[in-house]
Amino acid sequence: MGGVVLGVRNTDKWLWWDWIDRNTDVIWEATREHLVLTALSVFFGVLIALPLGVVAARRRRPRTVIFAVTGTIYTIPSLALFAVLIPYLGLARSTVVIPLTSYTLLILVRNVEAGLDGVPADVKDCADGMGYRPLACLVRVELPLALPAIMAGLRIATVTTIGLGTVAAIVGLGGLGQLMLTGLRRPMRTAVTVGAVLSVGLAVVADLSLGLVQRRLTPWATRDR
């Protein structure tokens, strides 16, 4: 954010178009970084949550442990996680991605487990009668039927991560959060406005986009409503 052009007047304006025109590159870079942090965090969250959700749906005792661990992680303040990771990882992108990924797990694991738990027993019995092995039944029958719940969790996790990503500005890697922080420190109110509006806009666009994907992947769920 060192490239932000402040100007000497109109710093008290919440929307100063001239400032926006002169800082288009900085705004785009902040937006791109925010998108990258969100995408990486949600991607790794899904990779971890899917197997954990399957285990939670299959075994009661591991389910209790998994929910307890992911729930505990979710309650840890993000600044505390940053403080723990910075001495080992420095101010790297992974310092932000690891906490953000951790915060997606509670949402994703619970939705995967709920989706699989909601698959009717008679459907699984039919699959077993047709000769499906457990893994094939999971991949070809259970996960597709659980997809509406999984996608709902993915949408919530993505929107949540976009919001939490702004906090990473404290360690200098927050994307749009860094833009808002710079605007508060200088001060430059327009920078705060741009960062906040773009954060909300990204969350809305991400939710609507994933909603469209969900409708395409689960047309039967849409028709049932």
FENZIQUI-V47895 format. One record per pair of residues at least 24 apart in sequence whose ideal C-beta (glycine too) atoms are under 8 Angstrom apart, sorted by sequence separation. I is the first residue (numbers start at 0). GAP is how many residues later the second one is. If there is no record, write none. Layout:
I,GAP ; I,GAP
This chain:
0,25 ; 77,25 ; 115,26 ; 118,26 ; 175,26 ; 115,27 ; 117,27 ; 118,27 ; 73,28 ; 117,28 ; 0,29 ; 72,29 ; 73,29 ; 165,29 ; 72,30 ; 114,30 ; 115,30 ; 73,31 ; 114,31 ; 117,31 ; 72,32 ; 73,32 ; 114,32 ; 72,33 ; 114,33 ; 165,33 ; 111,34 ; 114,34 ; 69,35 ; 70,35 ; 113,35 ; 114,35 ; 69,36 ; 162,36 ; 111,37 ; 161,37 ; 110,38 ; 111,38 ; 66,39 ; 69,39 ; 110,39 ; 69,40 ; 161,40 ; 162,40 ; 110,41 ; 111,41 ; 161,41 ; 66,42 ; 107,42 ; 110,42 ; 65,43 ; 66,43 ; 109,43 ; 110,43 ; 158,44 ; 161,44 ; 107,45 ; 110,45 ; 157,45 ; 106,46 ; 107,46 ; 158,47 ; 157,48 ; 158,48 ; 106,49 ; 107,49 ; 157,49 ; 62,50 ; 106,50 ; 154,51 ; 154,52 ; 157,52 ; 39,53 ; 43,53 ; 47,53 ; 51,53 ; 55,53 ; 103,53 ; 106,53 ; 40,55 ; 48,55 ; 52,55 ; 56,55 ; 154,55 ; 36,56 ; 40,56 ; 44,56 ; 48,56 ; 52,56 ; 55,56 ; 56,56 ; 103,56 ; 153,56 ; 154,56 ; 35,57 ; 39,57 ; 43,57 ; 47,57 ; 51,57 ; 52,57 ; 55,57 ; 102,57 ; 103,57 ; 45,58 ; 49,58 ; 52,58 ; 53,58 ; 102,58 ; 36,59 ; 40,59 ; 41,59 ; 44,59 ; 48,59 ; 52,59 ; 56,59 ; 150,59 ; 154,59 ; 36,60 ; 40,60 ; 44,60 ; 48,60 ; 51,60 ; 52,60 ; 56,60 ; 39,61 ; 99,61 ; 102,61 ; 37,62 ; 40,62 ; 41,62 ; 45,62 ; 49,62 ; 52,62 ; 53,62 ; 150,62 ; 151,62 ; 36,63 ; 40,63 ; 44,63 ; 48,63 ; 52,63 ; 150,63 ; 99,64 ; 99,65 ; 147,66 ; 150,66 ; 146,67 ; 150,67 ; 99,68 ; 95,69 ; 146,70 ; 147,70 ; 146,71 ; 95,72 ; 147,73 ; 146,74 ; 95,75 ; 94,76 ; 95,77 ; 94,78 ; 95,78 ; 90,80 ; 92,80 ; 90,81 ; 91,81 ; 90,82 ; 53,84 ; 85,85 ; 77,86 ; 81,86 ; 78,88 ; 81,88 ; 77,89 ; 81,89 ; 77,90 ; 78,91 ; 45,108 ; 41,112 ; 44,112 ; 41,115 ; 41,116 ; 44,116 ; 41,119 ; 37,120 ; 40,120 ; 37,123 ; 36,124 ; 37,124 ; 40,124 ; 37,127 ; 33,128 ; 36,128 ; 33,131 ; 36,131 ; 33,132 ; 36,136 ; 36,138 ; 35,139 ; 32,140 ; 33,140 ; 34,140 ; 33,141 ; 32,142 ; 33,142 ; 31,143 ; 33,143 ; 30,144 ; 29,145 ; 30,145 ; 32,145 ; 29,146 ; 29,148 ; 29,149 ; 26,152 ; 25,153 ; 33,164 ; 37,164 ; 29,165 ; 33,165 ; 26,167 ; 30,167 ; 34,167 ; 22,168 ; 29,168 ; 33,168 ; 37,168 ; 18,169 ; 19,170 ; 18,171 ; 26,171 ; 30,171 ; 18,172 ; 15,173 ; 15,174 ; 19,174 ; 3,175 ; 10,175 ; 11,175 ; 13,175 ; 14,175 ; 10,176 ; 12,176 ; 13,176 ; 0,177 ; 10,177 ; 11,177 ; 12,177 ; 0,178 ; 3,178 ; 10,178 ; 13,178 ; 14,178 ; 10,179 ; 13,179 ; 0,180 ; 5,180 ; 9,180 ; 0,181 ; 3,182 ; 5,182 ; 3,184 ; 3,187
